Amino acid sequence: MIEIWEKTLSLDTVITKVSAPHVGAISTFSGIVRNHNLGKSVRYLEYECYAAMAEKEMATIRDYALQHWALHDIAIIHRVGRLEIGEAAVVIAVASAHREDGLVALKYTIDTLKATVPIWKKEYWADGSMWLENCCG
Amino acid sequence: MKINVLVFAQLREYFGSTHWQADLPASGTLNDLQKGMITAFPDAEAVILASRFAVNQRYIQGLDHVLQAGDEIALIPPVSGG
């Protein structure tokens, strides 16, 4: 499952999607909007994406992970639009028989998503706003 | 050939649009496209130079890639998903 939503994300959705009887570990990540960045107080974020390519890039990440680690499945949902403090911008669930590969693949998935997927966030403060750039990996 | 480029994030603000159209010679390259964009939007030069091109939803390394009519081209500013 690779999806882009315009509404509140559900970690339960991705967990359910990757669950199976032989799965012994489900490793999850939630990327949350926090109230501060670079010393400034954040009011909210707005996310925008190149949807078709973003889905392709996330699928590429999933494919790589499934080939390189012993996994059952990976599900990713990213949100776009306006996000308030405390809301999740991305949820990821990685299912594996054993936890070692699942946890390693989870880190790979979020790290690579942040480096390559064509999604952008604009941060809004009381006195202005700025498009952010993820630190080059 | 007529080329349409999808732009995103701060590029949309600089360009005042979600896309930009250019007229390139038949064997025009991404380099030609980039130069045309900088000429049209000199204030956006730094962002344009920091951005990556995607052709048909795949990142392209290097600017000497030759474009074809009907290609879906996008200019991808530094990303910030997640």
Backbone of each chain as ProteinMPNN parsed JSONL, in Angstrom:
{"seq_chain_A": "MIEIWEKTLSLDTVITKVSAPHVGAISTFSGIVRNHNLGKSVRYLEYECYAAMAEKEMATIRDYALQHWALHDIAIIHRVGRLEIGEAAVVIAVASAHREDGLVALKYTIDTLKATVPIWKKEYWADGSMWLENCCG", "coords_chain_A": {"N_chain_A": [[0.849, -1.202, 0.0], [0.718, 2.049, -1.036], [0.024, 5.242, -0.534], [-1.406, 8.546, -0.922], [-2.897, 10.86, 1.096], [-5.498, 13.269, 1.77], [-6.496, 13.731, 4.214], [-6.823, 13.112, 7.789], [-4.299, 10.914, 8.908], [-3.978, 7.329, 9.436], [-2.485, 5.217, 11.58], [-3.266, 2.7, 12.262], [-4.395, 1.781, 9.901], [-2.19, 1.249, 8.161], [-0.862, -0.635, 9.707], [-2.728, -2.728, 9.849], [-2.838, -3.317, 7.16], [-0.362, -4.526, 6.561], [-0.269, -6.739, 8.153], [-0.082, -10.268, 8.927], [-0.423, -13.831, 9.402], [2.122, -15.037, 9.684], [3.759, -13.027, 10.406], [5.99, -11.644, 12.688], [6.854, -9.288, 13.658], [5.938, -5.917, 13.618], [7.063, -2.972, 12.533], [6.853, 0.433, 13.116], [6.577, 3.875, 11.967], [5.853, 7.248, 12.641], [5.63, 10.393, 11.279], [5.566, 13.458, 12.735], [4.061, 16.674, 12.989], [5.852, 19.145, 14.538], [6.071, 21.742, 17.078], [8.141, 23.527, 16.788], [10.966, 24.812, 15.02], [14.236, 25.229, 13.954], [14.705, 27.178, 15.901], [12.411, 28.712, 15.803], [8.945, 29.356, 16.479], [6.482, 27.23, 15.358], [3.496, 27.555, 13.508], [1.789, 26.112, 11.734], [1.912, 23.596, 9.089], [2.138, 23.277, 5.504], [1.698, 20.868, 3.063], [2.753, 19.788, -0.167], [2.612, 17.936, -3.232], [4.076, 16.093, -6.004], [2.153, 14.118, -7.254], [1.914, 11.683, -8.877], [4.584, 10.99, -9.401], [5.584, 10.912, -6.82], [4.283, 8.714, -5.709], [5.397, 6.741, -7.315], [8.132, 6.93, -6.599], [7.997, 6.247, -3.88], [7.105, 3.644, -4.166], [9.328, 2.531, -5.394], [11.173, 2.705, -3.316], [9.988, 0.941, -1.503], [10.096, -1.439, -3.028], [12.892, -1.81, -3.218], [13.534, -2.213, -0.518], [12.063, -4.556, 0.056], [13.453, -6.331, -1.521], [15.979, -6.353, -0.323], [15.885, -6.922, 2.402], [14.572, -9.306, 4.789], [11.425, -9.299, 4.554], [7.844, -9.056, 5.004], [5.973, -7.156, 4.114], [5.476, -3.662, 3.239], [3.871, -0.682, 4.128], [2.92, 2.583, 3.22], [1.692, 5.772, 3.964], [1.335, 9.06, 2.964], [0.587, 12.399, 3.842], [-1.038, 15.29, 2.415], [-1.628, 18.854, 2.094], [-2.959, 21.142, 4.545], [-1.464, 20.879, 7.701], [-1.796, 20.555, 11.171], [-0.124, 21.311, 14.319], [1.121, 18.425, 15.882], [-0.18, 16.632, 14.27], [0.039, 13.779, 12.04], [2.262, 13.543, 9.351], [3.258, 11.539, 7.819], [2.915, 8.004, 7.763], [4.29, 4.831, 8.387], [4.453, 1.332, 8.019], [6.203, -1.606, 8.618], [6.382, -4.977, 8.006], [7.632, -8.025, 9.243], [9.101, -11.298, 9.689], [10.909, -11.452, 11.735], [12.332, -9.073, 14.047], [14.744, -7.664, 13.497], [15.408, -7.18, 10.72], [13.111, -5.775, 10.015], [13.232, -3.389, 11.522], [15.573, -2.22, 10.574], [14.896, -1.89, 7.874], [12.77, -0.125, 8.141], [14.01, 2.248, 8.987], [15.576, 2.742, 6.742], [13.516, 3.178, 4.884], [12.125, 5.579, 5.749], [14.278, 7.374, 5.822], [15.13, 7.4, 3.133], [12.812, 8.182, 1.831], [12.629, 10.813, 2.757], [14.761, 11.891, 1.433], [14.338, 11.628, -1.316], [11.646, 11.607, -2.325], [9.226, 13.379, -4.221], [7.877, 15.548, -2.515], [6.852, 18.405, -0.718], [7.229, 20.665, 2.069], [5.821, 23.574, 3.504], [6.562, 25.852, 5.951], [4.878, 27.647, 8.467], [5.113, 30.551, 10.393], [4.472, 32.973, 13.047], [5.298, 35.339, 11.92], [5.826, 34.969, 9.208], [6.804, 32.687, 6.501], [8.239, 29.66, 5.102], [9.559, 27.575, 2.546], [10.706, 24.365, 3.191], [13.782, 22.428, 3.161], [14.875, 19.134, 3.077], [17.668, 17.794, 4.824], [20.467, 17.094, 2.877], [21.254, 13.787, 2.046]], "CA_chain_A": [[0.0, 0.0, 0.0], [1.415, 3.334, -1.124], [-1.06, 6.187, -0.811], [-1.329, 9.942, -0.51], [-4.214, 11.237, 1.587], [-5.717, 14.671, 2.116], [-7.226, 13.736, 5.485], [-6.069, 12.575, 8.923], [-3.726, 9.593, 8.656], [-4.294, 6.285, 10.39], [-1.438, 4.216, 11.755], [-3.953, 1.406, 12.258], [-4.608, 1.353, 8.516], [-0.984, 0.623, 7.612], [-0.573, -1.841, 10.491], [-3.648, -3.774, 9.394], [-2.506, -3.671, 5.778], [0.832, -5.379, 6.462], [-0.37, -7.863, 9.087], [-0.299, -11.61, 8.379], [-0.178, -14.796, 10.482], [3.536, -15.38, 9.866], [4.505, -11.811, 10.766], [6.309, -11.611, 14.107], [7.21, -7.927, 14.062], [5.496, -4.797, 12.795], [7.819, -1.785, 12.924], [6.124, 1.576, 12.582], [7.084, 5.232, 12.1], [4.911, 8.331, 12.37], [6.28, 11.697, 11.209], [4.594, 14.349, 13.373], [4.35, 18.108, 12.921], [6.177, 19.654, 15.855], [5.738, 23.16, 17.232], [9.307, 24.391, 16.704], [11.967, 24.409, 14.038], [15.314, 26.211, 13.779], [14.548, 28.262, 16.876], [11.173, 29.476, 15.616], [7.701, 28.714, 16.865], [5.746, 26.888, 14.146], [2.045, 27.585, 13.649], [1.273, 24.959, 11.007], [2.633, 23.273, 7.852], [1.357, 22.893, 4.325], [2.436, 19.93, 2.217], [2.368, 19.727, -1.566], [3.375, 16.844, -3.845], [3.954, 15.7, -7.412], [1.545, 12.876, -6.786], [2.223, 10.478, -9.653], [5.982, 10.625, -9.208], [5.788, 10.587, -5.404], [3.856, 7.323, -5.521], [6.41, 5.902, -7.976], [9.359, 6.924, -5.803], [7.741, 5.464, -2.67], [7.04, 2.244, -4.592], [10.725, 2.144, -5.63], [11.766, 2.5, -1.987], [9.395, -0.306, -0.989], [10.648, -2.551, -3.801], [14.294, -2.002, -2.802], [13.549, -2.779, 0.834], [11.574, -5.929, -0.007], [14.512, -7.146, -2.123], [17.229, -6.371, 0.43], [15.693, -7.422, 3.761], [13.572, -10.363, 4.899], [10.218, -8.595, 4.954], [6.585, -9.502, 4.421], [5.314, -6.064, 3.397], [5.644, -2.292, 3.719], [2.791, 0.228, 3.744], [3.265, 3.986, 3.453], [0.712, 6.798, 3.6], [1.804, 10.43, 3.204], [-0.527, 13.339, 3.777], [-0.787, 16.608, 1.835], [-2.573, 19.876, 2.534], [-2.573, 21.841, 5.771], [-1.333, 20.01, 8.868], [-1.649, 21.277, 12.436], [0.852, 20.741, 15.258], [0.704, 17.152, 16.475], [-0.739, 15.707, 13.274], [1.02, 12.95, 11.341], [2.434, 13.818, 7.925], [3.542, 10.261, 7.156], [2.915, 6.798, 8.59], [4.91, 3.709, 7.699], [4.471, 0.074, 8.763], [7.021, -2.641, 7.978], [6.099, -6.268, 8.621], [8.668, -9.027, 9.01], [9.0, -12.423, 10.62], [11.765, -11.105, 12.881], [12.384, -7.616, 14.173], [15.99, -7.012, 13.065], [15.279, -6.658, 9.349], [12.019, -4.804, 9.969], [13.668, -2.102, 12.067], [16.554, -1.653, 9.636], [14.167, -1.478, 6.668], [11.958, 1.041, 8.492], [14.888, 3.426, 8.953], [15.899, 2.955, 5.323], [12.343, 3.705, 4.191], [11.875, 6.983, 6.051], [15.448, 8.171, 5.431], [15.154, 7.533, 1.68], [11.641, 8.993, 1.482], [12.927, 12.219, 3.0], [15.801, 12.351, 0.506], [14.05, 11.489, -2.747], [10.259, 11.641, -2.805], [8.85, 14.763, -4.546], [6.886, 16.135, -1.614], [7.46, 19.588, -0.105], [6.443, 21.298, 3.104], [6.029, 24.992, 3.779], [6.402, 26.072, 7.391], [4.283, 28.956, 8.749], [5.32, 31.111, 11.72], [3.636, 34.15, 13.256], [5.762, 36.49, 11.122], [6.291, 34.614, 7.872], [6.752, 31.282, 6.116], [9.387, 29.253, 4.292], [9.619, 26.205, 2.038], [11.833, 23.681, 3.81], [14.55, 21.447, 2.393], [15.452, 18.102, 3.941], [19.128, 17.79, 4.735], [20.97, 16.184, 1.869], [21.758, 12.535, 2.634]], "C_chain_A": [[0.873, 1.236, 0.0], [0.335, 4.347, -1.456], [-0.724, 7.582, -0.341], [-2.737, 10.353, -0.128], [-4.287, 12.747, 1.811], [-6.468, 14.783, 3.432], [-6.343, 13.091, 6.549], [-5.581, 11.155, 8.64], [-4.102, 8.611, 9.758], [-3.154, 5.278, 10.441], [-2.056, 2.826, 11.729], [-4.148, 0.881, 10.846], [-3.37, 0.652, 7.97], [-0.602, -0.633, 8.394], [-1.436, -3.002, 10.021], [-3.259, -4.272, 8.015], [-1.355, -4.663, 5.707], [0.757, -6.62, 7.348], [-0.628, -9.174, 8.358], [0.079, -12.61, 9.468], [1.295, -15.097, 10.741], [4.395, -14.18, 10.25], [4.727, -11.779, 12.269], [6.629, -10.219, 14.609], [6.602, -6.937, 13.086], [6.182, -3.553, 13.35], [7.131, -0.588, 12.301], [6.847, 2.891, 12.837], [5.941, 6.184, 11.821], [5.706, 9.626, 12.363], [5.27, 12.752, 11.653], [5.019, 15.802, 13.204], [4.647, 18.603, 14.332], [6.062, 21.172, 15.871], [6.934, 24.081, 17.131], [10.236, 23.87, 15.623], [12.973, 25.536, 13.896], [15.098, 27.432, 14.677], [13.278, 29.064, 16.75], [9.965, 28.652, 16.054], [6.855, 28.489, 15.603], [4.255, 26.924, 14.416], [1.402, 26.38, 12.96], [2.142, 24.723, 9.788], [1.641, 23.062, 6.721], [2.229, 22.012, 3.449], [1.85, 19.932, 0.814], [3.144, 18.575, -2.191], [3.152, 16.756, -5.34], [3.463, 14.258, -7.308], [2.003, 11.632, -7.547], [3.66, 10.025, -9.413], [6.271, 10.257, -7.749], [5.406, 9.144, -5.13], [4.872, 6.37, -6.14], [7.671, 5.798, -7.127], [9.162, 6.124, -4.521], [7.668, 3.976, -3.014], [8.452, 1.704, -4.841], [11.436, 1.855, -4.31], [11.282, 1.18, -1.409], [9.997, -1.517, -1.703], [12.084, -2.861, -3.377], [14.346, -2.691, -1.452], [13.108, -4.241, 0.82], [12.627, -6.86, -0.613], [15.694, -7.344, -1.187], [17.095, -6.874, 1.858], [14.585, -8.461, 3.758], [12.292, -9.752, 5.456], [8.992, -9.275, 4.363], [5.965, -8.387, 3.576], [5.702, -4.719, 4.004], [4.438, -1.492, 3.253], [3.187, 1.641, 4.136], [2.056, 4.84, 3.084], [1.336, 8.147, 3.93], [0.615, 11.355, 3.043], [-0.095, 14.618, 3.086], [-1.892, 17.558, 2.282], [-2.065, 20.507, 3.82], [-2.548, 20.858, 6.929], [-1.098, 20.847, 10.112], [-0.594, 20.583, 13.299], [0.288, 19.445, 15.841], [0.12, 16.165, 15.485], [0.376, 14.945, 12.563], [1.048, 13.31, 9.857], [2.684, 12.534, 7.138], [3.452, 9.136, 8.182], [3.444, 5.654, 7.743], [4.803, 2.476, 8.596], [5.266, -0.941, 7.949], [6.786, -3.946, 8.719], [7.173, -7.269, 8.241], [8.452, -10.17, 9.976], [9.746, -12.081, 11.907], [12.085, -9.622, 12.876], [13.616, -6.97, 13.556], [15.844, -6.384, 11.685], [14.191, -5.601, 9.252], [12.472, -3.429, 10.437], [14.68, -1.433, 11.14], [15.846, -1.123, 8.394], [13.314, -0.244, 6.936], [12.799, 2.308, 8.416], [15.259, 3.769, 7.511], [14.731, 3.646, 4.615], [12.134, 5.178, 4.486], [13.057, 7.855, 5.638], [15.446, 8.421, 3.918], [13.966, 8.354, 1.192], [11.982, 10.472, 1.623], [13.97, 12.764, 2.029], [15.323, 12.447, -0.935], [12.618, 11.754, -3.199], [9.822, 13.089, -3.054], [7.62, 15.235, -3.776], [7.594, 17.304, -0.945], [6.589, 20.102, 1.012], [6.84, 22.762, 3.261], [5.66, 25.222, 5.233], [5.894, 27.49, 7.621], [4.533, 29.343, 10.2], [4.369, 32.308, 11.893], [4.002, 35.256, 12.272], [6.295, 36.094, 9.754], [6.191, 33.125, 7.612], [7.951, 30.96, 5.238], [9.202, 27.833, 3.804], [10.86, 25.547, 2.622], [12.537, 22.759, 2.82], [15.072, 20.414, 3.381], [16.951, 18.089, 3.769], [19.567, 16.71, 3.778], [21.602, 14.973, 2.535], [23.071, 12.099, 2.042]], "O_chain_A": [[1.669, 1.45, 0.914], [-0.219, 4.316, -2.555], [0.129, 7.777, 0.525], [-3.668, 10.216, -0.922], [-3.27, 13.409, 2.016], [-7.025, 15.839, 3.731], [-5.259, 12.588, 6.252], [-6.347, 10.302, 8.192], [-4.491, 9.002, 10.859], [-2.89, 4.573, 9.467], [-1.444, 1.88, 11.233], [-4.076, -0.326, 10.615], [-3.479, -0.422, 7.378], [-0.08, -1.587, 7.819], [-0.948, -4.114, 9.819], [-3.331, -5.465, 7.721], [-1.374, -5.561, 4.864], [1.647, -7.468, 7.289], [-1.291, -9.207, 7.321], [0.835, -12.263, 10.375], [1.682, -15.379, 11.875], [5.611, -14.301, 10.401], [3.774, -11.875, 13.043], [6.673, -9.976, 15.815], [6.731, -7.093, 11.871], [5.923, -3.133, 14.477], [6.854, -0.58, 11.101], [7.622, 3.017, 13.785], [5.155, 5.976, 10.898], [6.39, 9.932, 13.34], [4.23, 12.92, 11.015], [6.207, 16.117, 13.271], [3.802, 18.498, 15.221], [5.967, 21.811, 14.823], [6.802, 25.284, 17.355], [10.293, 22.672, 15.343], [12.582, 26.692, 13.733], [15.288, 28.571, 14.252], [13.073, 30.011, 17.509], [9.973, 27.422, 16.002], [6.55, 29.433, 14.874], [3.789, 26.393, 15.424], [0.558, 25.705, 13.551], [3.01, 25.538, 9.473], [0.479, 22.72, 6.938], [3.363, 22.368, 3.13], [0.641, 20.059, 0.621], [4.238, 18.259, -1.725], [2.17, 17.275, -5.872], [4.251, 13.312, -7.279], [2.427, 10.647, -6.941], [3.926, 8.835, -9.244], [7.104, 9.393, -7.477], [6.108, 8.431, -4.413], [5.176, 5.322, -5.571], [8.218, 4.709, -6.953], [10.065, 5.395, -4.109], [8.123, 3.139, -2.233], [8.737, 0.547, -4.532], [12.198, 0.895, -4.195], [12.074, 0.396, -0.886], [10.364, -2.503, -1.063], [12.449, -4.023, -3.199], [15.108, -3.639, -1.259], [13.711, -5.076, 1.495], [12.689, -8.038, -0.264], [16.35, -8.384, -1.237], [18.101, -7.223, 2.476], [13.76, -8.499, 2.845], [12.096, -9.692, 6.67], [9.081, -9.977, 3.355], [5.491, -8.63, 2.466], [6.192, -4.647, 5.131], [4.025, -1.613, 2.099], [3.714, 1.878, 5.223], [1.463, 4.657, 2.02], [1.811, 8.358, 5.046], [-0.258, 11.121, 2.207], [1.074, 14.999, 3.153], [-2.938, 17.139, 2.776], [-0.881, 20.414, 4.143], [-3.493, 20.093, 7.122], [-0.275, 21.762, 10.095], [-0.22, 19.436, 13.052], [-0.875, 19.383, 16.241], [-0.061, 14.991, 15.809], [1.514, 15.409, 12.495], [0.012, 13.374, 9.196], [2.369, 12.447, 5.951], [3.863, 9.299, 9.331], [3.112, 5.513, 6.566], [5.038, 2.566, 9.801], [5.036, -1.115, 6.752], [6.972, -4.011, 9.935], [7.578, -7.36, 7.082], [7.719, -10.041, 10.957], [9.287, -12.376, 13.01], [12.107, -8.988, 11.821], [13.541, -5.819, 13.124], [16.121, -5.198, 11.503], [14.324, -4.639, 8.497], [12.137, -2.418, 9.819], [14.643, -0.218, 10.947], [16.158, -0.032, 7.916], [13.151, 0.596, 6.051], [12.368, 3.317, 7.858], [15.255, 4.934, 7.115], [14.933, 4.583, 3.842], [11.98, 5.966, 3.553], [12.856, 8.968, 5.15], [15.73, 9.533, 3.475], [14.094, 9.133, 0.247], [11.678, 11.281, 0.746], [14.051, 13.976, 1.827], [15.842, 13.257, -1.702], [12.402, 12.098, -4.361], [10.023, 13.944, -2.192], [6.507, 15.309, -4.298], [8.783, 17.223, -0.637], [5.363, 20.006, 0.945], [8.01, 23.132, 3.167], [4.582, 24.835, 5.685], [6.419, 28.437, 7.036], [4.219, 28.588, 11.12], [3.572, 32.614, 11.007], [3.14, 36.019, 11.837], [7.13, 36.802, 9.191], [5.582, 32.386, 8.385], [8.6, 31.856, 4.699], [8.742, 26.973, 4.555], [11.951, 26.113, 2.553], [11.979, 22.367, 1.796], [15.648, 20.772, 4.409], [17.453, 18.348, 2.675], [19.113, 15.568, 3.847], [22.389, 15.108, 3.472], [23.614, 11.067, 2.437]]}, "seq_chain_B": "MKINVLVFAQLREYFGSTHWQADLPASGTLNDLQKGMITAFPDAEAVILASRFAVNQRYIQGLDHVLQAGDEIALIPPVSGG", "coords_chain_B": {"N_chain_B": [[9.957, 22.279, -30.764], [7.115, 22.236, -28.621], [7.411, 22.542, -25.183], [6.286, 21.56, -22.019], [6.646, 22.299, -18.663], [6.278, 21.025, -15.468], [6.101, 22.706, -12.386], [7.003, 23.138, -8.906], [6.317, 23.857, -5.408], [8.368, 26.394, -4.087], [9.091, 27.231, -6.596], [6.703, 27.524, -7.97], [5.797, 29.84, -6.86], [7.707, 31.716, -7.668], [7.381, 31.502, -10.454], [4.769, 32.092, -10.764], [2.873, 30.256, -11.464], [1.711, 26.861, -12.034], [2.994, 25.589, -13.978], [5.244, 25.844, -16.826], [5.812, 27.001, -20.082], [7.815, 26.285, -22.928], [9.564, 26.915, -26.022], [11.395, 24.737, -27.753], [14.232, 23.755, -29.819], [14.214, 20.86, -32.035], [16.043, 18.922, -31.052], [16.392, 19.729, -28.45], [17.712, 20.158, -25.137], [17.784, 19.322, -21.549], [19.482, 21.171, -20.514], [19.155, 23.359, -22.205], [16.55, 23.969, -21.542], [16.764, 24.642, -18.836], [18.377, 26.917, -18.981], [16.647, 28.616, -20.365], [14.635, 28.933, -18.483], [15.948, 30.281, -16.398], [16.603, 32.628, -17.694], [14.034, 33.621, -18.112], [13.117, 33.88, -15.5], [14.991, 35.349, -13.602], [15.27, 35.924, -10.861], [14.778, 33.525, -9.706], [16.966, 31.98, -10.038], [18.838, 30.693, -8.23], [17.259, 28.741, -6.933], [16.378, 27.276, -9.15], [18.803, 26.239, -10.075], [19.415, 24.61, -7.935], [17.557, 22.67, -8.157], [16.188, 19.494, -9.361], [15.711, 17.844, -12.486], [12.94, 15.944, -13.663], [11.969, 13.492, -15.949], [9.234, 12.139, -17.485], [8.43, 11.194, -14.995], [10.704, 10.245, -13.752], [13.772, 10.784, -12.16], [16.388, 12.581, -13.741], [19.785, 12.353, -14.355], [22.223, 14.788, -14.886], [22.38, 17.284, -17.493], [22.388, 16.989, -20.219], [20.489, 15.488, -21.382], [18.363, 14.651, -24.005], [15.356, 16.065, -25.056], [11.988, 14.947, -25.837], [9.093, 15.467, -27.853], [6.074, 15.468, -26.081], [7.116, 14.406, -23.773], [6.786, 14.2, -20.231], [7.726, 16.649, -18.19], [9.307, 17.755, -15.247], [10.311, 20.128, -12.809], [12.047, 19.745, -9.966], [12.264, 21.076, -6.909], [14.554, 21.17, -4.029], [13.633, 18.543, -1.908], [11.164, 18.006, 0.721], [9.701, 16.067, 2.142], [7.937, 13.881, 4.466]], "CA_chain_B": [[8.824, 21.585, -30.145], [6.594, 22.889, -27.414], [7.712, 21.793, -23.963], [5.579, 22.016, -20.826], [7.365, 21.856, -17.468], [5.56, 21.166, -14.194], [6.957, 23.235, -11.321], [6.424, 22.885, -7.587], [6.779, 24.544, -4.197], [8.731, 27.801, -4.256], [9.142, 27.554, -8.03], [5.375, 27.995, -8.358], [5.681, 31.233, -6.423], [8.542, 32.521, -8.563], [6.88, 31.472, -11.824], [3.377, 32.526, -10.775], [2.085, 29.244, -12.16], [2.091, 25.477, -11.731], [3.765, 25.043, -15.091], [5.896, 26.821, -17.696], [5.931, 26.496, -21.448], [8.956, 26.781, -23.701], [9.691, 26.427, -27.383], [12.773, 24.294, -27.913], [14.513, 23.072, -31.088], [13.869, 19.44, -32.038], [16.938, 18.152, -30.184], [16.634, 20.534, -27.249], [18.112, 19.39, -23.952], [17.426, 19.896, -20.255], [20.335, 22.346, -20.342], [18.478, 24.452, -22.905], [15.356, 24.288, -20.76], [17.198, 25.325, -17.616], [18.835, 28.262, -19.365], [15.464, 29.399, -20.703], [13.926, 29.259, -17.244], [16.718, 31.291, -15.676], [16.425, 33.876, -18.446], [12.677, 34.115, -17.885], [12.91, 34.153, -14.071], [16.332, 35.483, -13.03], [15.208, 35.882, -9.388], [14.65, 32.128, -9.277], [18.136, 31.234, -10.506], [19.427, 29.816, -7.205], [16.375, 27.578, -6.732], [16.409, 26.477, -10.378], [20.072, 25.502, -10.122], [19.405, 23.602, -6.868], [16.48, 21.717, -8.427], [16.484, 18.372, -10.253], [14.696, 17.583, -13.488], [12.392, 14.596, -13.832], [11.338, 13.302, -17.251], [8.319, 10.992, -17.385], [8.352, 10.806, -13.581], [11.963, 9.658, -13.298], [14.855, 11.758, -12.072], [17.406, 12.49, -14.781], [21.095, 12.881, -13.949], [22.886, 15.524, -15.963], [21.522, 18.19, -18.244], [22.493, 16.842, -21.669], [19.392, 14.623, -21.813], [17.614, 15.24, -25.121], [13.92, 15.976, -24.813], [11.134, 14.562, -26.957], [7.733, 15.995, -27.751], [5.219, 14.564, -25.325], [7.715, 14.083, -22.48], [6.295, 14.916, -19.059], [8.937, 17.187, -17.549], [9.051, 18.464, -14.008], [11.499, 20.654, -12.111], [11.829, 19.323, -8.583], [13.124, 21.763, -5.945], [14.97, 20.287, -2.934], [12.404, 17.992, -1.346], [11.02, 18.084, 2.182], [8.607, 15.214, 2.588], [8.127, 13.198, 5.738]], "C_chain_B": [[8.387, 22.328, -28.884], [6.843, 21.977, -26.218], [6.948, 22.411, -22.809], [6.305, 21.448, -19.61], [6.49, 22.07, -16.239], [6.537, 21.72, -13.158], [6.216, 23.134, -10.001], [6.994, 23.821, -6.535], [7.182, 25.994, -4.532], [8.853, 28.189, -5.727], [7.786, 28.052, -8.523], [5.202, 29.465, -7.993], [6.505, 32.141, -7.327], [7.925, 32.618, -9.96], [5.446, 31.992, -11.926], [2.462, 31.519, -11.448], [2.526, 27.863, -11.719], [2.879, 24.851, -12.879], [4.309, 26.178, -15.952], [6.073, 26.208, -19.074], [7.107, 27.12, -22.156], [8.886, 26.214, -25.11], [11.141, 26.023, -27.584], [12.982, 23.71, -29.313], [14.298, 21.568, -30.933], [14.768, 18.609, -31.138], [17.336, 18.967, -28.956], [16.903, 19.646, -26.044], [17.596, 20.041, -22.674], [18.264, 21.15, -19.997], [19.694, 23.561, -20.997], [17.278, 24.928, -22.094], [15.732, 25.09, -19.517], [17.619, 26.76, -17.92], [17.642, 29.168, -19.657], [14.71, 29.836, -19.461], [14.643, 30.356, -16.477], [16.601, 32.647, -16.368], [15.055, 34.482, -18.16], [12.456, 34.545, -16.44], [14.266, 34.275, -13.376], [16.343, 35.451, -11.494], [15.201, 34.461, -8.863], [15.898, 31.307, -9.587], [18.676, 30.248, -9.478], [18.575, 28.56, -7.004], [16.394, 26.669, -7.959], [17.677, 25.629, -10.423], [20.124, 24.407, -9.054], [18.389, 22.496, -7.124], [16.936, 20.609, -9.378], [15.359, 18.246, -11.271], [14.219, 16.132, -13.383], [11.738, 14.57, -15.21], [10.521, 12.022, -17.178], [8.402, 10.337, -16.017], [9.562, 10.03, -13.099], [13.013, 10.764, -13.25], [15.851, 11.509, -13.195], [18.698, 13.099, -14.244], [21.686, 13.629, -15.128], [21.896, 16.282, -16.819], [21.591, 17.979, -19.752], [21.456, 15.861, -22.227], [18.57, 15.331, -22.883], [16.124, 15.003, -24.911], [13.164, 15.555, -26.063], [9.76, 15.155, -26.741], [6.891, 14.985, -26.993], [5.826, 14.106, -24.012], [6.993, 14.85, -21.383], [7.53, 15.35, -18.272], [8.529, 17.926, -16.287], [10.37, 18.978, -13.456], [11.226, 20.542, -10.621], [12.755, 20.089, -7.658], [13.549, 20.79, -4.841], [13.753, 19.848, -2.122], [12.364, 18.102, 0.179], [9.806, 17.289, 2.643], [8.915, 14.602, 3.953], [7.921, 14.099, 6.932]], "O_chain_B": [[9.189, 22.954, -28.19], [6.521, 20.789, -26.247], [6.953, 23.629, -22.631], [6.55, 20.244, -19.54], [6.016, 23.18, -16.0], [7.672, 21.254, -13.063], [4.988, 23.056, -9.959], [8.011, 24.483, -6.745], [6.427, 26.721, -5.178], [8.728, 29.366, -6.063], [7.728, 28.911, -9.402], [4.556, 30.23, -8.709], [6.047, 33.217, -7.709], [7.942, 33.683, -10.578], [4.96, 32.294, -13.016], [1.396, 31.881, -11.946], [3.581, 27.705, -11.105], [3.369, 23.727, -12.77], [3.888, 27.327, -15.821], [6.438, 25.04, -19.208], [7.377, 28.313, -22.018], [8.25, 25.191, -25.363], [12.026, 26.878, -27.585], [12.034, 23.226, -29.93], [14.21, 21.066, -29.812], [14.288, 17.665, -30.51], [18.473, 18.898, -28.488], [16.391, 18.531, -25.946], [17.05, 21.144, -22.694], [17.805, 22.081, -19.336], [19.686, 24.653, -20.43], [17.024, 26.127, -21.974], [15.092, 26.091, -19.192], [17.258, 27.693, -17.202], [17.619, 30.331, -19.255], [14.207, 30.958, -19.385], [14.0, 31.268, -15.957], [16.511, 33.684, -15.711], [14.924, 35.694, -17.988], [11.691, 35.473, -16.18], [14.648, 33.375, -12.627], [17.319, 35.001, -10.894], [15.572, 34.213, -7.716], [15.899, 30.087, -9.423], [18.946, 29.093, -9.809], [19.104, 27.452, -6.914], [16.424, 25.445, -7.832], [17.632, 24.447, -10.767], [20.796, 23.392, -9.239], [18.354, 21.5, -6.401], [17.923, 20.753, -10.1], [14.197, 18.509, -10.961], [14.987, 15.226, -13.06], [11.039, 15.508, -15.591], [11.042, 10.955, -16.851], [8.44, 9.113, -15.888], [9.469, 9.247, -12.153], [13.13, 11.571, -14.172], [16.123, 10.363, -13.554], [18.703, 14.223, -13.742], [21.645, 13.139, -16.256], [20.711, 15.951, -16.859], [20.931, 18.699, -20.501], [21.531, 15.455, -23.386], [18.135, 16.467, -22.695], [15.691, 13.887, -24.625], [13.617, 15.767, -27.188], [9.311, 15.328, -25.608], [6.986, 13.783, -27.237], [5.137, 13.48, -23.206], [6.628, 16.01, -21.57], [8.279, 14.52, -17.757], [7.525, 18.638, -16.267], [11.414, 18.344, -13.616], [10.302, 21.158, -10.089], [13.946, 19.783, -7.617], [12.978, 19.707, -4.72], [12.945, 20.676, -1.701], [13.394, 18.268, 0.834], [8.991, 17.772, 3.429], [9.999, 14.781, 4.51], [8.05, 13.653, 8.072]]}, "name": "protein", "num_of_chains": 2, "seq": "MIEIWEKTLSLDTVITKVSAPHVGAISTFSGIVRNHNLGKSVRYLEYECYAAMAEKEMATIRDYALQHWALHDIAIIHRVGRLEIGEAAVVIAVASAHREDGLVALKYTIDTLKATVPIWKKEYWADGSMWLENCCGMKINVLVFAQLREYFGSTHWQADLPASGTLNDLQKGMITAFPDAEAVILASRFAVNQRYIQGLDHVLQAGDEIALIPPVSGG"}
